[in-house]
């Protein structure tokens, strides 16, 4: 079962915890572009990496 991601969602990469929280910029099928706090913009294939939806980080 594939999770659904929407622009504005906050996520974590389960295999790259040092990237920190990331905000979804776009989601087209299994291709999700995320802007991570410590890794910048990354294109994630969610068929291979199940991102975890989290609460927004505190400012």
N, CA, C and O atoms as a Maestro MAE file, in Angstrom:
{
 s_m_m2io_version
 :::
 2.0.0
}

f_m_ct {
 s_m_title
 :::
 protein
 m_atom[236] {
  # First column is atom index #
  i_m_mmod_type
  r_m_x_coord
  r_m_y_coord
  r_m_z_coord
  i_m_residue_number
  s_m_chain_name
  s_m_pdb_residue_name
  s_m_pdb_atom_name
  i_m_atomic_number
  :::
  1 25 0.836 -1.182 0.000 1 A "UNK " " N  " 7
  2 3 0.000 0.000 0.000 1 A "UNK " " CA " 6
  3 2 0.884 1.249 0.000 1 A "UNK " " C  " 6
  4 15 1.762 1.396 0.850 1 A "UNK " " O  " 8
  5 25 0.648 2.137 -0.948 2 A "UNK " " N  " 7
  6 3 1.442 3.344 -1.074 2 A "UNK " " CA " 6
  7 2 0.797 4.477 -0.292 2 A "UNK " " C  " 6
  8 15 -0.407 4.710 -0.393 2 A "UNK " " O  " 8
  9 25 1.612 5.178 0.489 3 A "UNK " " N  " 7
  10 3 1.104 6.326 1.233 3 A "UNK " " CA " 6
  11 2 0.882 7.488 0.269 3 A "UNK " " C  " 6
  12 15 1.495 7.555 -0.796 3 A "UNK " " O  " 8
  13 25 0.010 8.385 0.657 4 A "UNK " " N  " 7
  14 3 -0.276 9.560 -0.151 4 A "UNK " " CA " 6
  15 2 0.381 10.771 0.490 4 A "UNK " " C  " 6
  16 15 0.243 10.999 1.692 4 A "UNK " " O  " 8
  17 25 1.094 11.545 -0.316 5 A "UNK " " N  " 7
  18 3 1.774 12.748 0.169 5 A "UNK " " CA " 6
  19 2 1.230 13.945 -0.590 5 A "UNK " " C  " 6
  20 15 0.912 13.845 -1.775 5 A "UNK " " O  " 8
  21 25 1.125 15.077 0.094 6 A "UNK " " N  " 7
  22 3 0.614 16.294 -0.523 6 A "UNK " " CA " 6
  23 2 1.581 17.442 -0.242 6 A "UNK " " C  " 6
  24 15 2.236 17.456 0.800 6 A "UNK " " O  " 8
  25 25 1.678 18.401 -1.157 7 A "UNK " " N  " 7
  26 3 2.519 19.568 -0.884 7 A "UNK " " CA " 6
  27 2 2.150 20.199 0.455 7 A "UNK " " C  " 6
  28 15 0.978 20.397 0.775 7 A "UNK " " O  " 8
  29 25 3.193 20.507 1.224 8 A "UNK " " N  " 7
  30 3 2.990 21.083 2.556 8 A "UNK " " CA " 6
  31 2 3.138 20.074 3.673 8 A "UNK " " C  " 6
  32 15 3.385 20.455 4.818 8 A "UNK " " O  " 8
  33 25 2.990 18.768 3.361 9 A "UNK " " N  " 7
  34 3 3.200 17.738 4.381 9 A "UNK " " CA " 6
  35 2 4.650 17.779 4.864 9 A "UNK " " C  " 6
  36 15 5.563 18.092 4.100 9 A "UNK " " O  " 8
  37 25 4.843 17.462 6.129 10 A "UNK " " N  " 7
  38 3 6.184 17.330 6.696 10 A "UNK " " CA " 6
  39 2 6.496 15.849 6.835 10 A "UNK " " C  " 6
  40 15 5.650 15.073 7.279 10 A "UNK " " O  " 8
  41 25 7.712 15.452 6.455 11 A "UNK " " N  " 7
  42 3 8.098 14.045 6.449 11 A "UNK " " CA " 6
  43 2 9.523 13.873 6.975 11 A "UNK " " C  " 6
  44 15 10.285 14.832 7.098 11 A "UNK " " O  " 8
  45 25 9.852 12.621 7.281 12 A "UNK " " N  " 7
  46 3 11.222 12.217 7.621 12 A "UNK " " CA " 6
  47 2 11.618 11.085 6.689 12 A "UNK " " C  " 6
  48 15 10.787 10.261 6.307 12 A "UNK " " O  " 8
  49 25 12.894 11.053 6.327 13 A "UNK " " N  " 7
  50 3 13.445 9.957 5.533 13 A "UNK " " CA " 6
  51 2 13.936 8.900 6.523 13 A "UNK " " C  " 6
  52 15 14.807 9.192 7.342 13 A "UNK " " O  " 8
  53 25 13.398 7.680 6.467 14 A "UNK " " N  " 7
  54 3 13.743 6.682 7.483 14 A "UNK " " CA " 6
  55 2 15.204 6.222 7.448 14 A "UNK " " C  " 6
  56 15 15.714 5.723 8.450 14 A "UNK " " O  " 8
  57 25 15.880 6.384 6.310 15 A "UNK " " N  " 7
  58 3 17.261 5.916 6.181 15 A "UNK " " CA " 6
  59 2 18.274 7.052 6.279 15 A "UNK " " C  " 6
  60 15 19.480 6.806 6.292 15 A "UNK " " O  " 8
  61 25 17.795 8.292 6.349 16 A "UNK " " N  " 7
  62 3 18.677 9.460 6.430 16 A "UNK " " CA " 6
  63 2 18.205 10.401 7.544 16 A "UNK " " C  " 6
  64 15 17.798 11.527 7.256 16 A "UNK " " O  " 8
  65 25 18.249 9.970 8.796 17 A "UNK " " N  " 7
  66 3 17.724 10.816 9.874 17 A "UNK " " CA " 6
  67 2 18.482 12.138 10.021 17 A "UNK " " C  " 6
  68 15 17.923 13.113 10.522 17 A "UNK " " O  " 8
  69 25 19.752 12.181 9.588 18 A "UNK " " N  " 7
  70 3 20.526 13.414 9.684 18 A "UNK " " CA " 6
  71 2 20.041 14.502 8.724 18 A "UNK " " C  " 6
  72 15 20.452 15.656 8.846 18 A "UNK " " O  " 8
  73 25 19.170 14.148 7.770 19 A "UNK " " N  " 7
  74 3 18.598 15.150 6.872 19 A "UNK " " CA " 6
  75 2 17.582 16.022 7.588 19 A "UNK " " C  " 6
  76 15 17.262 17.112 7.114 19 A "UNK " " O  " 8
  77 25 17.070 15.561 8.719 20 A "UNK " " N  " 7
  78 3 16.073 16.308 9.470 20 A "UNK " " CA " 6
  79 2 14.704 16.245 8.815 20 A "UNK " " C  " 6
  80 15 14.466 15.447 7.909 20 A "UNK " " O  " 8
  81 25 13.821 17.089 9.284 21 A "UNK " " N  " 7
  82 3 12.466 17.149 8.738 21 A "UNK " " CA " 6
  83 2 12.507 17.744 7.343 21 A "UNK " " C  " 6
  84 15 13.388 18.536 7.011 21 A "UNK " " O  " 8
  85 25 11.534 17.346 6.534 22 A "UNK " " N  " 7
  86 3 11.435 17.888 5.188 22 A "UNK " " CA " 6
  87 2 9.998 18.197 4.845 22 A "UNK " " C  " 6
  88 15 9.073 17.533 5.313 22 A "UNK " " O  " 8
  89 25 9.821 19.224 4.015 23 A "UNK " " N  " 7
  90 3 8.476 19.594 3.584 23 A "UNK " " CA " 6
  91 2 8.290 19.185 2.130 23 A "UNK " " C  " 6
  92 15 9.114 19.495 1.269 23 A "UNK " " O  " 8
  93 25 7.194 18.486 1.874 24 A "UNK " " N  " 7
  94 3 6.884 18.031 0.526 24 A "UNK " " CA " 6
  95 2 6.597 19.249 -0.356 24 A "UNK " " C  " 6
  96 15 5.778 20.102 -0.016 24 A "UNK " " O  " 8
  97 25 7.294 19.308 -1.499 25 A "UNK " " N  " 7
  98 3 7.092 20.387 -2.465 25 A "UNK " " CA " 6
  99 2 6.127 19.961 -3.567 25 A "UNK " " C  " 6
  100 15 5.282 20.740 -4.008 25 A "UNK " " O  " 8
  101 25 6.274 18.692 -4.010 26 A "UNK " " N  " 7
  102 3 5.366 18.157 -5.028 26 A "UNK " " CA " 6
  103 2 5.328 16.646 -4.892 26 A "UNK " " C  " 6
  104 15 6.260 16.029 -4.376 26 A "UNK " " O  " 8
  105 25 4.237 16.060 -5.361 27 A "UNK " " N  " 7
  106 3 4.064 14.611 -5.313 27 A "UNK " " CA " 6
  107 2 3.309 14.186 -6.559 27 A "UNK " " C  " 6
  108 15 2.140 14.524 -6.743 27 A "UNK " " O  " 8
  109 25 4.003 13.432 -7.418 28 A "UNK " " N  " 7
  110 3 3.400 12.922 -8.647 28 A "UNK " " CA " 6
  111 2 3.638 11.416 -8.660 28 A "UNK " " C  " 6
  112 15 4.747 10.950 -8.923 28 A "UNK " " O  " 8
  113 25 2.582 10.669 -8.373 29 A "UNK " " N  " 7
  114 3 2.730 9.218 -8.261 29 A "UNK " " CA " 6
  115 2 3.686 8.887 -7.134 29 A "UNK " " C  " 6
  116 15 3.503 9.338 -6.003 29 A "UNK " " O  " 8
  117 25 4.712 8.096 -7.441 30 A "UNK " " N  " 7
  118 3 5.688 7.701 -6.420 30 A "UNK " " CA " 6
  119 2 6.888 8.646 -6.369 30 A "UNK " " C  " 6
  120 15 7.822 8.401 -5.606 30 A "UNK " " O  " 8
  121 25 6.886 9.717 -7.159 31 A "UNK " " N  " 7
  122 3 7.987 10.688 -7.172 31 A "UNK " " CA " 6
  123 2 7.602 11.890 -6.314 31 A "UNK " " C  " 6
  124 15 6.706 12.660 -6.660 31 A "UNK " " O  " 8
  125 25 8.297 12.031 -5.192 32 A "UNK " " N  " 7
  126 3 7.987 13.091 -4.233 32 A "UNK " " CA " 6
  127 2 9.221 13.974 -4.066 32 A "UNK " " C  " 6
  128 15 10.297 13.484 -3.725 32 A "UNK " " O  " 8
  129 25 9.067 15.260 -4.303 33 A "UNK " " N  " 7
  130 3 10.150 16.217 -4.090 33 A "UNK " " CA " 6
  131 2 9.986 16.816 -2.709 33 A "UNK " " C  " 6
  132 15 8.934 17.354 -2.365 33 A "UNK " " O  " 8
  133 25 11.066 16.711 -1.911 34 A "UNK " " N  " 7
  134 3 11.033 17.150 -0.521 34 A "UNK " " CA " 6
  135 2 12.191 18.116 -0.285 34 A "UNK " " C  " 6
  136 15 13.312 17.869 -0.730 34 A "UNK " " O  " 8
  137 25 11.918 19.208 0.411 35 A "UNK " " N  " 7
  138 3 12.961 20.148 0.805 35 A "UNK " " CA " 6
  139 2 13.297 19.872 2.272 35 A "UNK " " C  " 6
  140 15 12.565 20.278 3.174 35 A "UNK " " O  " 8
  141 25 14.430 19.167 2.497 36 A "UNK " " N  " 7
  142 3 14.853 18.797 3.846 36 A "UNK " " CA " 6
  143 2 15.644 19.935 4.486 36 A "UNK " " C  " 6
  144 15 16.369 20.658 3.803 36 A "UNK " " O  " 8
  145 25 15.499 20.088 5.808 37 A "UNK " " N  " 7
  146 3 16.171 21.156 6.538 37 A "UNK " " CA " 6
  147 2 17.688 21.086 6.404 37 A "UNK " " C  " 6
  148 15 18.340 22.126 6.309 37 A "UNK " " O  " 8
  149 25 18.273 19.870 6.395 38 A "UNK " " N  " 7
  150 3 19.729 19.736 6.384 38 A "UNK " " CA " 6
  151 2 20.283 19.077 5.127 38 A "UNK " " C  " 6
  152 15 21.471 18.760 5.071 38 A "UNK " " O  " 8
  153 25 19.440 18.866 4.119 39 A "UNK " " N  " 7
  154 3 19.916 18.224 2.889 39 A "UNK " " CA " 6
  155 2 19.382 18.905 1.636 39 A "UNK " " C  " 6
  156 15 19.709 18.495 0.523 39 A "UNK " " O  " 8
  157 25 18.570 19.932 1.804 40 A "UNK " " N  " 7
  158 3 18.029 20.631 0.645 40 A "UNK " " CA " 6
  159 2 16.992 19.810 -0.092 40 A "UNK " " C  " 6
  160 15 16.384 18.898 0.469 40 A "UNK " " O  " 8
  161 25 16.797 20.148 -1.364 41 A "UNK " " N  " 7
  162 3 15.750 19.527 -2.166 41 A "UNK " " CA " 6
  163 2 16.205 18.167 -2.666 41 A "UNK " " C  " 6
  164 15 17.278 18.033 -3.255 41 A "UNK " " O  " 8
  165 25 15.364 17.150 -2.422 42 A "UNK " " N  " 7
  166 3 15.659 15.773 -2.823 42 A "UNK " " CA " 6
  167 2 14.439 15.179 -3.504 42 A "UNK " " C  " 6
  168 15 13.305 15.402 -3.081 42 A "UNK " " O  " 8
  169 25 14.686 14.415 -4.571 43 A "UNK " " N  " 7
  170 3 13.618 13.679 -5.243 43 A "UNK " " CA " 6
  171 2 13.618 12.261 -4.689 43 A "UNK " " C  " 6
  172 15 14.622 11.556 -4.797 43 A "UNK " " O  " 8
  173 25 12.519 11.840 -4.104 44 A "UNK " " N  " 7
  174 3 12.409 10.546 -3.444 44 A "UNK " " CA " 6
  175 2 11.429 9.666 -4.208 44 A "UNK " " C  " 6
  176 15 10.330 10.101 -4.552 44 A "UNK " " O  " 8
  177 25 11.832 8.428 -4.472 45 A "UNK " " N  " 7
  178 3 10.933 7.426 -5.053 45 A "UNK " " CA " 6
  179 2 10.310 6.683 -3.879 45 A "UNK " " C  " 6
  180 15 10.975 5.880 -3.225 45 A "UNK " " O  " 8
  181 25 9.049 6.948 -3.615 46 A "UNK " " N  " 7
  182 3 8.408 6.359 -2.441 46 A "UNK " " CA " 6
  183 2 8.069 4.877 -2.629 46 A "UNK " " C  " 6
  184 15 7.613 4.228 -1.687 46 A "UNK " " O  " 8
  185 25 8.285 4.335 -3.832 47 A "UNK " " N  " 7
  186 3 8.193 2.880 -4.000 47 A "UNK " " CA " 6
  187 2 9.379 2.206 -3.317 47 A "UNK " " C  " 6
  188 15 9.294 1.044 -2.921 47 A "UNK " " O  " 8
  189 25 10.495 2.943 -3.180 48 A "UNK " " N  " 7
  190 3 11.709 2.407 -2.569 48 A "UNK " " CA " 6
  191 2 11.929 2.920 -1.149 48 A "UNK " " C  " 6
  192 15 12.520 2.224 -0.323 48 A "UNK " " O  " 8
  193 25 11.461 4.125 -0.861 49 A "UNK " " N  " 7
  194 3 11.667 4.742 0.450 49 A "UNK " " CA " 6
  195 2 10.323 5.218 0.998 49 A "UNK " " C  " 6
  196 15 9.769 6.198 0.499 49 A "UNK " " O  " 8
  197 25 9.792 4.539 2.015 50 A "UNK " " N  " 7
  198 3 8.513 4.957 2.602 50 A "UNK " " CA " 6
  199 2 8.716 6.110 3.587 50 A "UNK " " C  " 6
  200 15 9.051 5.884 4.750 50 A "UNK " " O  " 8
  201 25 8.515 7.326 3.129 51 A "UNK " " N  " 7
  202 3 8.675 8.484 3.990 51 A "UNK " " CA " 6
  203 2 7.657 8.429 5.126 51 A "UNK " " C  " 6
  204 15 6.544 7.931 4.957 51 A "UNK " " O  " 8
  205 25 8.062 8.953 6.292 52 A "UNK " " N  " 7
  206 3 7.161 9.010 7.447 52 A "UNK " " CA " 6
  207 2 6.603 10.420 7.582 52 A "UNK " " C  " 6
  208 15 7.367 11.380 7.682 52 A "UNK " " O  " 8
  209 25 5.292 10.553 7.587 53 A "UNK " " N  " 7
  210 3 4.654 11.847 7.796 53 A "UNK " " CA " 6
  211 2 4.785 12.206 9.279 53 A "UNK " " C  " 6
  212 15 4.517 11.378 10.150 53 A "UNK " " O  " 8
  213 25 5.200 13.449 9.556 54 A "UNK " " N  " 7
  214 3 5.420 13.912 10.937 54 A "UNK " " CA " 6
  215 2 4.689 15.230 11.150 54 A "UNK " " C  " 6
  216 15 4.173 15.834 10.209 54 A "UNK " " O  " 8
  217 25 4.656 15.666 12.412 55 A "UNK " " N  " 7
  218 3 4.119 16.981 12.739 55 A "UNK " " CA " 6
  219 2 5.121 18.043 12.292 55 A "UNK " " C  " 6
  220 15 6.323 17.780 12.294 55 A "UNK " " O  " 8
  221 25 4.661 19.230 11.912 56 A "UNK " " N  " 7
  222 3 5.596 20.296 11.520 56 A "UNK " " CA " 6
  223 2 6.556 20.607 12.655 56 A "UNK " " C  " 6
  224 15 6.166 20.626 13.822 56 A "UNK " " O  " 8
  225 25 7.829 20.854 12.302 57 A "UNK " " N  " 7
  226 3 8.782 21.221 13.366 57 A "UNK " " CA " 6
  227 2 8.434 22.594 13.935 57 A "UNK " " C  " 6
  228 15 7.856 23.439 13.251 57 A "UNK " " O  " 8
  229 25 8.795 22.795 15.187 58 A "UNK " " N  " 7
  230 3 8.519 24.089 15.810 58 A "UNK " " CA " 6
  231 2 9.501 25.121 15.292 58 A "UNK " " C  " 6
  232 15 10.684 24.829 15.117 58 A "UNK " " O  " 8
  233 25 9.019 26.309 15.048 59 A "UNK " " N  " 7
  234 3 9.861 27.391 14.501 59 A "UNK " " CA " 6
  235 2 10.841 27.914 15.511 59 A "UNK " " C  " 6
  236 15 11.616 28.821 15.207 59 A "UNK " " O  " 8
  :::
 }
 m_bond[235] {
  # First column is bond index #
  i_m_from
  i_m_to
  i_m_order
  :::
  1 1 2 1
  2 2 3 1
  3 3 4 2
  4 3 5 1
  5 5 6 1
  6 6 7 1
  7 7 8 2
  8 7 9 1
  9 9 10 1
  10 10 11 1
  11 11 12 2
  12 11 13 1
  13 13 14 1
  14 14 15 1
  15 15 16 2
  16 15 17 1
  17 17 18 1
  18 18 19 1
  19 19 20 2
  20 19 21 1
  21 21 22 1
  22 22 23 1
  23 23 24 2
  24 23 25 1
  25 25 26 1
  26 26 27 1
  27 27 28 2
  28 27 29 1
  29 29 30 1
  30 30 31 1
  31 31 32 2
  32 31 33 1
  33 33 34 1
  34 34 35 1
  35 35 36 2
  36 35 37 1
  37 37 38 1
  38 38 39 1
  39 39 40 2
  40 39 41 1
  41 41 42 1
  42 42 43 1
  43 43 44 2
  44 43 45 1
  45 45 46 1
  46 46 47 1
  47 47 48 2
  48 47 49 1
  49 49 50 1
  50 50 51 1
  51 51 52 2
  52 51 53 1
  53 53 54 1
  54 54 55 1
  55 55 56 2
  56 55 57 1
  57 57 58 1
  58 58 59 1
  59 59 60 2
  60 59 61 1
  61 61 62 1
  62 62 63 1
  63 63 64 2
  64 63 65 1
  65 65 66 1
  66 66 67 1
  67 67 68 2
  68 67 69 1
  69 69 70 1
  70 70 71 1
  71 71 72 2
  72 71 73 1
  73 73 74 1
  74 74 75 1
  75 75 76 2
  76 75 77 1
  77 77 78 1
  78 78 79 1
  79 79 80 2
  80 79 81 1
  81 81 82 1
  82 82 83 1
  83 83 84 2
  84 83 85 1
  85 85 86 1
  86 86 87 1
  87 87 88 2
  88 87 89 1
  89 89 90 1
  90 90 91 1
  91 91 92 2
  92 91 93 1
  93 93 94 1
  94 94 95 1
  95 95 96 2
  96 95 97 1
  97 97 98 1
  98 98 99 1
  99 99 100 2
  100 99 101 1
  101 101 102 1
  102 102 103 1
  103 103 104 2
  104 103 105 1
  105 105 106 1
  106 106 107 1
  107 107 108 2
  108 107 109 1
  109 109 110 1
  110 110 111 1
  111 111 112 2
  112 111 113 1
  113 113 114 1
  114 114 115 1
  115 115 116 2
  116 115 117 1
  117 117 118 1
  118 118 119 1
  119 119 120 2
  120 119 121 1
  121 121 122 1
  122 122 123 1
  123 123 124 2
  124 123 125 1
  125 125 126 1
  126 126 127 1
  127 127 128 2
  128 127 129 1
  129 129 130 1
  130 130 131 1
  131 131 132 2
  132 131 133 1
  133 133 134 1
  134 134 135 1
  135 135 136 2
  136 135 137 1
  137 137 138 1
  138 138 139 1
  139 139 140 2
  140 139 141 1
  141 141 142 1
  142 142 143 1
  143 143 144 2
  144 143 145 1
  145 145 146 1
  146 146 147 1
  147 147 148 2
  148 147 149 1
  149 149 150 1
  150 150 151 1
  151 151 152 2
  152 151 153 1
  153 153 154 1
  154 154 155 1
  155 155 156 2
  156 155 157 1
  157 157 158 1
  158 158 159 1
  159 159 160 2
  160 159 161 1
  161 161 162 1
  162 162 163 1
  163 163 164 2
  164 163 165 1
  165 165 166 1
  166 166 167 1
  167 167 168 2
  168 167 169 1
  169 169 170 1
  170 170 171 1
  171 171 172 2
  172 171 173 1
  173 173 174 1
  174 174 175 1
  175 175 176 2
  176 175 177 1
  177 177 178 1
  178 178 179 1
  179 179 180 2
  180 179 181 1
  181 181 182 1
  182 182 183 1
  183 183 184 2
  184 183 185 1
  185 185 186 1
  186 186 187 1
  187 187 188 2
  188 187 189 1
  189 189 190 1
  190 190 191 1
  191 191 192 2
  192 191 193 1
  193 193 194 1
  194 194 195 1
  195 195 196 2
  196 195 197 1
  197 197 198 1
  198 198 199 1
  199 199 200 2
  200 199 201 1
  201 201 202 1
  202 202 203 1
  203 203 204 2
  204 203 205 1
  205 205 206 1
  206 206 207 1
  207 207 208 2
  208 207 209 1
  209 209 210 1
  210 210 211 1
  211 211 212 2
  212 211 213 1
  213 213 214 1
  214 214 215 1
  215 215 216 2
  216 215 217 1
  217 217 218 1
  218 218 219 1
  219 219 220 2
  220 219 221 1
  221 221 222 1
  222 222 223 1
  223 223 224 2
  224 223 225 1
  225 225 226 1
  226 226 227 1
  227 227 228 2
  228 227 229 1
  229 229 230 1
  230 230 231 1
  231 231 232 2
  232 231 233 1
  233 233 234 1
  234 234 235 1
  235 235 236 2
  :::
 }
}
